[in-house]
């Protein structure tokens, strides 16, 4: 995909792709959106494994309005999900859209409260990304986002950990028994310090490869179950919204996105638990 | 970290993007995205990110006007 980009008043042809282009558009004038998950894994040169794009957004009204306008210009429509509105995003809900771009189905997913990232860590995330083009989450943040209920994400975490330069981060995220054994020999004090954060590290000093691999498997299953439980809570809270959705989809079908959004918000206030405005 | 004597998580093909220059990466990325469209019917109602897993059955295919 080649498109013309205005750089200092000059029309320059840029080789890009739809997710980088969208990120540019979301961040026109100021930083509002940071690429995360699958497309961030590409930008870290880990692997290309996801055809959808997702972004962490700044949690403010202007960002939501701007992103909706960009998506409307692309002809996007809402998929089942929360309205792109801070009343729901602040509660951890995600918003989902889809459109066609040159015959390709493009899906875009958004949240402002990324899973497993504490709220008081978010200002640092935004500060770190200021001025970066494209902005995308760092390896340690990506590894935490990837602690999902999908097996394939743990291969990405394993690969990320092997690319991390910081020993503490390697110890936090490594999925390799051999690497952990080596790190334990090289950095025993650091291992002791991080055990509280990652209990598995208690078995890597002097543990056999088999024991460490067993512990890694058990740790992965705990993280998978934790994320399944997290999603089950959202699923349960979205019960009435899910029931109402087919009727709502009929009403908003064919509407420009901003109009569809207004309808969605009105109904979400009745059917989807959010925070106070 | 030394790369010999370690565990491997992805195939050589996956990690080959490490050696590409920016234009090669973008070209490969776009090609991959195009090829991945063949699974659109399979994952039509699924979510890969966020807090939802499946779309509810819906008689209307949602579309929007620009």
Interface residues (C-beta under 8 A of the other chain):
Chain A: X1 X15 X16 X17 X18 X20 X37 X38 X42 X45 X46 X47 X48 X49 X50 X51 X52 X54 X72 X73 X74 X75 X76 X77 X78 X79 X80 X81 X92 X93 X94 X95 X96 X98 X99 X103 X104 X105 X107 X109 X110 X111 X155 X156 X158 X159 X162 X170 X175 X176 X177 X178 X179 X182 X183 X230 X231 X234 X235 X238 X242 X243 X245 X246 X249 X250 X252 X253 X254 X255 X256 X257 X260
Chain B: X1 X2 X3 X5 X6 X7 X9 X10 X14 X15 X17 X18 X20 X22 X23 X25 X26 X27 X28 X29 X30 X32 X33 X34 X36 X37 X39 X40 X47 X48 X49 X50 X51 X52 X53 X55 X56 X57 X58 X59 X60 X61 X62 X63 X64 X65 X66
